[in-house]
């Protein structure tokens, strides 16, 4: 059994696990935040034809050569082209077409000018400046060429990619099935929400905190219930949940002591232990094992520590389980807004947020950094890491952080 592993090693161990990715096809409007299961390639250019970027007139640029305010050029209007209609005639020398925003450029025309830059009547338009060929024309495929990859397999569906696919006329999108994660809470001290809190007990806040973060990582969530501190019962419950879940998270019983039910439950269930405990604080009380080829991640019973364990170690694996290729969180370097006065006998993960001031990116530490604290996640978009053995750091020190 690997024990007291480095965080990077724990992440590597989990990412080496094979995963089963199911696929499905969904209506485009139901795919935001999902993960593409195949490359999506443009079948047609966008725009699909040369078009006008604004209301104006389309004509031959050569007809305006030498035009000046003192010697303007007048062209006869041979048609009006609204958006969505096909031009009715070509543009011959001496003629122009009235054209509206988004309408197709008629054959023969190679320039467009805005209404407000002309003098016009119902029958003719007068121009006082020359135009160059190709001016003010949005070319076919200018945004997306036919055959271009709109989205790569393993990337996340965004509003922009939804728009690109809609511009191709796609109604459905191939995506990976969202993995199902079950959270099983252990502990006789957990009280049910909506009822008076009995003495010596706490409400089950970890369940819903983890639910929200799992959803944010692209997974579906199932409440696995609360199981008493009994290794046999926990093992049976985990085995049952894994029949339909892709991954199980348990909370509680992952640290050292007389009530370390997570490890005994893993052994009772016949799981293959990957590692137990990490060199990280808070959140280092983690047990990872596989059962039937699926991962069970036993996190701390303290909600703050449990979330840190999930975000710092479980996040890449959950992203992989959802089909994403960019599994690692974005890493950045920021300056400490205030001093870190503590010694760091092991890697310490600090919750906070990004603040840009004076042209620099600053890390602002949130209040409440204990393993049981949840409030420090309310405004938290960065996890700052203070390496093991680092002495107290002054304000302004440069540190590594991860975007969450």
NULUMDO-178380 format. One record per residue (C-alpha): residue number from 1; x, y, z. Coordinates in steps of 0.1 Angstrom, whole numbers. Each point is the difference from the previous one (the first is absolute). Example, Ala and Ser with C-alpha at 12.3 -4.5 7.8 and 13.67 -1.06 7.14 Angstrom:
- resi / px / py / pz
- 1 / 123 / -45 / 78;
- 2 / 14 / 34 / -7;
This chain:
- resi / px / py / pz
- 1 / 0 / 0 / 0;
- 2 / 13 / 34 / -10;
- 3 / -3 / 24 / 30;
- 4 / 6 / 37 / 5;
- 5 / 5 / 6 / -37;
- 6 / 8 / 33 / -17;
- 7 / -30 / 18 / -16;
- 8 / 14 / -2 / -35;
- 9 / 5 / -38 / 5;
- 10 / -35 / -4 / 12;
- 11 / -13 / 18 / -31;
- 12 / 22 / -21 / -23;
- 13 / -12 / -32 / 16;
- 14 / -37 / 9 / -6;
- 15 / 6 / 12 / -35;
- 16 / 16 / -33 / -9;
- 17 / -33 / -18 / 7;
- 18 / -19 / -10 / -31;
- 19 / -35 / 14 / -4;
- 20 / -31 / -11 / -20;
- 21 / -15 / 29 / -19;
- 22 / -36 / -3 / -13;
- 23 / -12 / 21 / -29;
- 24 / -33 / 15 / -9;
- 25 / -15 / 25 / -25;
- 26 / -19 / 30 / 14;
- 27 / -19 / 30 / -14;
- 28 / 23 / 29 / -3;
- 29 / -19 / 20 / 26;
- 30 / 7 / -27 / 26;
- 31 / 38 / -2 / -4;
- 32 / 14 / 31 / 18;
- 33 / 28 / -12 / 23;
- 34 / 1 / -35 / -15;
- 35 / 30 / -16 / -16;
- 36 / 3 / -7 / -37;
- 37 / 5 / -37 / -7;
- 38 / 11 / 6 / -36;
- 39 / 16 / 27 / -20;
- 40 / -26 / 23 / -15;
- 41 / 9 / 11 / -35;
- 42 / -15 / 27 / -21;
- 43 / -19 / -14 / -29;
- 44 / -6 / 35 / -16;
- 45 / 18 / 33 / 2;
- 46 / -13 / 27 / 22;
- 47 / -12 / 23 / -12;
- 48 / -11 / -22 / -28;
- 49 / 1 / 28 / -26;
- 50 / 15 / 34 / -5;
- 51 / -22 / 25 / 19;
- 52 / -4 / 36 / 10;
- 53 / 10 / 11 / 35;
- 54 / -25 / 29 / 0;
- 55 / -28 / 17 / -18;
- 56 / 13 / 17 / -32;
- 57 / 7 / -5 / -37;
- 58 / 20 / -27 / -18;
- 59 / 17 / 10 / -33;
- 60 / 31 / -4 / -21;
- 61 / 30 / 18 / 16;
- 62 / 13 / 8 / -35;
- 63 / -31 / 22 / -6;
- 64 / 11 / 23 / 29;
- 65 / 35 / 6 / -12;
- 66 / 7 / 38 / 1;
- 67 / -31 / 8 / 19;
- 68 / 3 / 32 / 21;
- 69 / -24 / 24 / 18;
- 70 / 4 / 23 / -30;
- 71 / -4 / -27 / -25;
- 72 / -22 / -28 / 14;
- 73 / -11 / -32 / -17;
- 74 / -37 / -9 / -3;
- 75 / -10 / -36 / -4;
- 76 / -35 / -13 / -9;
- 77 / -16 / -24 / 25;
- 78 / -11 / -32 / -16;
- 79 / -13 / -19 / 30;
- 80 / -5 / -1 / 38;
- 81 / 15 / -30 / 19;
- 82 / -14 / -7 / 35;
- 83 / 17 / -26 / 22;
- 84 / -12 / -35 / -8;
- 85 / -7 / 7 / -37;
- 86 / 20 / -9 / -30;
- 87 / 12 / 28 / -22;
- 88 / -23 / 3 / -31;
- 89 / 26 / 15 / -24;
- 90 / 37 / 4 / -5;
- 91 / 17 / 34 / 4;
- 92 / 10 / 14 / -33;
- 93 / 21 / 31 / -6;
- 94 / -19 / 31 / 10;
- 95 / -23 / -18 / 24;
- 96 / -3 / -7 / 37;
- 97 / -22 / -20 / 23;
- 98 / -16 / 12 / 32;
- 99 / 11 / -25 / 26;
- 100 / -10 / -7 / 36;
- 101 / 21 / -14 / 29;
- 102 / 8 / -36 / -5;
- 103 / -12 / -2 / -36;
- 104 / 19 / -19 / -27;
- 105 / 23 / 20 / -22;
- 106 / -13 / -1 / -36;
- 107 / 23 / -13 / -28;
- 108 / 20 / 27 / -16;
- 109 / 2 / 22 / 32;
- 110 / 33 / 2 / 19;
- 111 / -6 / 29 / 24;
- 112 / -26 / 13 / 25;
- 113 / -5 / 34 / 14;
- 114 / -23 / 11 / 29;
- 115 / -32 / 19 / -6;
- 116 / 12 / 30 / 20;
- 117 / 31 / 4 / -23;
- 118 / -22 / 5 / -31;
- 119 / -26 / 22 / -15;
- 120 / -29 / -21 / -13;
- 121 / -35 / -1 / -15;
- 122 / -22 / -29 / -8;
- 123 / 17 / -4 / -33;
- 124 / 36 / 10 / 4;
- 125 / 29 / 4 / 25;
- 126 / 27 / 26 / -2;
- 127 / 35 / -7 / 14;
- 128 / 26 / 27 / 6;
- 129 / 30 / -22 / 8;
- 130 / 17 / -30 / -17;
- 131 / -3 / -35 / 15;
- 132 / 26 / -28 / -3;
- 133 / -9 / -35 / -11;
- 134 / -11 / -22 / 30;
- 135 / -8 / 30 / 23;
- 136 / -28 / -6 / 25;
- 137 / -7 / -36 / -11;
- 138 / -1 / -29 / 25;
- 139 / 13 / -29 / -20;
- 140 / -14 / -35 / 1;
- 141 / 20 / -20 / 26;
- 142 / 15 / 31 / 15;
- 143 / -10 / -12 / 35;
- 144 / 1 / -38 / -5;
- 145 / 14 / -18 / -30;
- 146 / -16 / -33 / -12;
- 147 / 19 / -29 / 15;
- 148 / 12 / 20 / 30;
- 149 / -2 / -17 / 34;
- 150 / -27 / 19 / 20;
- 151 / 6 / -19 / 32;
- 152 / 25 / -27 / 10;
- 153 / -9 / -33 / 17;
- 154 / 4 / 4 / 37;
- 155 / -7 / 38 / 0;
- 156 / -29 / 16 / 19;
- 157 / -30 / 13 / -18;
- 158 / -2 / 38 / 4;
- 159 / -25 / 26 / -11;
- 160 / 24 / 8 / -29;
- 161 / 3 / -36 / -12;
- 162 / -38 / -3 / 3;
- 163 / -3 / 30 / -23;
- 164 / 25 / -14 / -25;
- 165 / -18 / -33 / -2;
- 166 / -34 / 17 / -4;
- 167 / 16 / 20 / -29;
- 168 / 6 / -34 / -16;
- 169 / -36 / -10 / 3;
- 170 / 7 / -27 / 26;
- 171 / -29 / -10 / 21;
- 172 / 19 / -26 / 22;
- 173 / 34 / -3 / 15;
- 174 / 21 / -30 / 9;
- 175 / 11 / 1 / 36;
- 176 / 12 / -22 / 28;
- 177 / -24 / -12 / 26;
- 178 / 4 / 19 / 32;
- 179 / 15 / -24 / 26;
- 180 / -21 / -8 / 31;
- 181 / 17 / 6 / 33;
- 182 / -17 / -12 / 32;
- 183 / 9 / 16 / 33;
- 184 / -3 / -22 / 31;
- 185 / 3 / 17 / 33;
- 186 / 12 / -21 / 30;
- 187 / -5 / 9 / 36;
- 188 / -26 / -3 / 27;
- 189 / 4 / 37 / 8;
- 190 / -17 / 12 / -32;
- 191 / -35 / 15 / 4;
- 192 / -26 / 3 / -27;
- 193 / -8 / 34 / -14;
- 194 / -33 / 16 / 9;
- 195 / -2 / -14 / 35;
- 196 / 11 / 14 / 34;
- 197 / 37 / -7 / 6;
- 198 / 5 / -26 / 28;
- 199 / 27 / 7 / 25;
- 200 / 35 / -12 / -11;
- 201 / -10 / -3 / -37;
- 202 / 6 / 22 / -31;
- 203 / -20 / 5 / -32;
- 204 / 13 / -19 / -31;
- 205 / 15 / 30 / -18;
- 206 / 27 / -20 / -18;
- 207 / -26 / -17 / -22;
- 208 / -13 / 31 / -16;
- 209 / 34 / 17 / -2;
- 210 / 15 / -29 / -19;
- 211 / -32 / -3 / -21;
- 212 / 6 / 36 / -13;
- 213 / 36 / -5 / -7;
- 214 / -6 / -33 / -18;
- 215 / -26 / 16 / -22;
- 216 / 25 / 28 / -8;
- 217 / 25 / -27 / -11;
- 218 / -24 / -14 / -25;
- 219 / -14 / -29 / 20;
- 220 / -35 / -11 / 9;
- 221 / -6 / -5 / 37;
- 222 / -19 / -25 / 21;
- 223 / -5 / 1 / 37;
- 224 / 12 / -33 / 15;
- 225 / -14 / 5 / 34;
- 226 / 16 / -1 / 34;
- 227 / 16 / -32 / 13;
- 228 / 9 / -7 / 36;
- 229 / 36 / -4 / 11;
- 230 / 2 / -36 / -8;
- 231 / 26 / -14 / -25;
- 232 / -23 / -29 / -11;
- 233 / -29 / 23 / -7;
- 234 / 21 / 26 / -18;
- 235 / 16 / -27 / -22;
- 236 / -34 / -14 / -9;
- 237 / -14 / 34 / -8;
- 238 / 29 / 10 / -22;
- 239 / -2 / -33 / -19;
- 240 / -37 / 6 / -6;
- 241 / 4 / 36 / -12;
- 242 / 28 / -11 / -24;
- 243 / -25 / -22 / -19;
- 244 / -13 / 32 / -17;
- 245 / 24 / 28 / 9;
- 246 / 32 / 8 / -18;
- 247 / 17 / 11 / 32;
- 248 / -7 / 1 / 37;
- 249 / 11 / 27 / 24;
- 250 / -3 / -7 / 38;
- 251 / 6 / 24 / 28;
- 252 / 12 / -7 / 34;
- 253 / 22 / -27 / 16;
- 254 / 30 / 8 / -22;
- 255 / 25 / 12 / 26;
- 256 / 20 / -19 / 26;
- 257 / -16 / -11 / 32;
- 258 / -25 / -25 / 15;
- 259 / -27 / 10 / -25;
- 260 / 18 / -5 / -33;
- 261 / -29 / -19 / -16;
- 262 / 9 / 11 / -36;
- 263 / 31 / -21 / -1;
- 264 / -15 / -30 / 17;
- 265 / -31 / 3 / -23;
- 266 / 23 / 0 / -31;
- 267 / 17 / -31 / 12;
- 268 / -33 / -16 / 9;
- 269 / -13 / 7 / -35;
- 270 / 31 / -15 / -17;
- 271 / 11 / 33 / -14;
- 272 / 34 / 6 / -15;
- 273 / 16 / 28 / 21;
- 274 / 17 / 27 / -21;
- 275 / 12 / 22 / 28;
- 276 / -9 / 11 / 35;
- 277 / 6 / 36 / 11;
- 278 / 19 / 28 / -18;
- 279 / 26 / 25 / 11;
- 280 / -25 / 29 / -1;
- 281 / -18 / 20 / 25;
- 282 / -30 / 4 / 3;
- 283 / -15 / -28 / -20;
- 284 / 28 / -25 / 1;
- 285 / -21 / -27 / 18;
- 286 / -10 / -18 / -32;
- 287 / -3 / -37 / -9;
- 288 / -2 / -10 / -36;
- 289 / -8 / -36 / -11;
- 290 / -16 / -17 / -30;
- 291 / -28 / -26 / 1;
- 292 / -12 / -17 / -31;
- 293 / 21 / 24 / -21;
- 294 / -16 / 31 / 15;
- 295 / 15 / 26 / 23;
- 296 / -11 / 5 / 36;
- 297 / 14 / 32 / 15;
- 298 / -4 / 1 / 38;
- 299 / 3 / 36 / 11;
- 300 / 2 / 17 / 34;
- 301 / -32 / 4 / 21;
- 302 / 8 / 37 / 4;
- 303 / -18 / 18 / -29;
- 304 / 28 / 25 / -8;
- 305 / 27 / -27 / 0;
- 306 / -23 / -23 / -21;
- 307 / -5 / 27 / -27;
- 308 / 38 / 8 / -1;
- 309 / 7 / -37 / -5;
- 310 / -25 / -2 / -29;
- 311 / 12 / 32 / -17;
- 312 / 38 / -5 / 4;
- 313 / 1 / -38 / -6;
- 314 / -33 / -12 / -13;
- 315 / -6 / 28 / -25;
- 316 / 22 / -13 / -29;
- 317 / -14 / -35 / 3;
- 318 / -36 / 12 / 0;
- 319 / 8 / 21 / -31;
- 320 / 15 / -31 / -16;
- 321 / -31 / -20 / 9;
- 322 / -21 / 26 / -18;
- 323 / 20 / -4 / -31;
- 324 / 20 / 33 / 2;
- 325 / 35 / 1 / -14;
- 326 / 10 / 31 / 20;
- 327 / -2 / -17 / 33;
- 328 / 24 / 21 / 21;
- 329 / -10 / 33 / 16;
- 330 / 14 / 32 / -13;
- 331 / 32 / 9 / 18;
- 332 / 11 / 35 / 6;
- 333 / 24 / 21 / 21;
- 334 / -13 / 28 / 23;
- 335 / 13 / 23 / 26;
- 336 / -11 / -4 / 36;
- 337 / -23 / 29 / 11;
- 338 / 9 / -7 / 37;
- 339 / 28 / -18 / 17;
- 340 / -1 / -37 / 8;
- 341 / 12 / -2 / 36;
- 342 / -1 / -37 / 5;
- 343 / 27 / -26 / -3;
- 344 / -7 / -26 / -26;
- 345 / 11 / -35 / 11;
- 346 / -20 / -14 / -30;
- 347 / -17 / 13 / -31;
- 348 / -27 / 25 / 10;
- 349 / -29 / 9 / -23;
- 350 / -16 / 34 / 6;
- 351 / -34 / 11 / -12;
- 352 / -4 / 35 / -15;
- 353 / -8 / 20 / -31;
- 354 / 18 / 19 / -27;
- 355 / 2 / 38 / 1;
- 356 / 17 / 21 / -27;
- 357 / 15 / 32 / 14;
- 358 / 28 / 22 / -13;
- 359 / 5 / -22 / -30;
- 360 / 7 / -30 / 22;
- 361 / -20 / -32 / 8;
- 362 / -4 / -3 / 37;
- 363 / -12 / -29 / 22;
- 364 / -24 / 11 / 27;
- 365 / -3 / -26 / 28;
- 366 / -35 / -7 / 13;
- 367 / -9 / -2 / 36;
- 368 / -6 / -35 / 14;
- 369 / 27 / -24 / -12;
- 370 / -7 / -28 / 23;
- 371 / -9 / -35 / -11;
- 372 / -36 / 4 / 12;
- 373 / -5 / 35 / -16;
- 374 / -23 / 4 / -30;
- 375 / -5 / 38 / 0;
- 376 / 35 / 5 / -16;
- 377 / -13 / -17 / -32;
- 378 / -27 / 26 / -4;
- 379 / 23 / 24 / -18;
- 380 / 27 / -23 / -12;
- 381 / 14 / -3 / -35;
- 382 / 36 / -8 / 9;
- 383 / 18 / -26 / 21;
- 384 / 34 / 12 / 10;
- 385 / 27 / -25 / 9;
- 386 / 27 / 6 / 26;
- 387 / 26 / -28 / -5;
- 388 / 13 / -22 / 28;
- 389 / 28 / 15 / 20;
- 390 / -8 / 36 / -11;
- 391 / 7 / 25 / 27;
- 392 / -25 / 28 / 7;
- 393 / -5 / 21 / -31;
- 394 / -3 / 38 / -1;
- 395 / -27 / 18 / -19;
- 396 / 10 / 4 / -36;
- 397 / 16 / -34 / -2;
- 398 / -6 / -19 / -33;
- 399 / -19 / -33 / 4;
- 400 / -16 / -27 / -22;
- 401 / -37 / -3 / -1;
- 402 / -27 / -19 / -19;
- 403 / -32 / 13 / -15;
- 404 / -32 / -18 / 11;
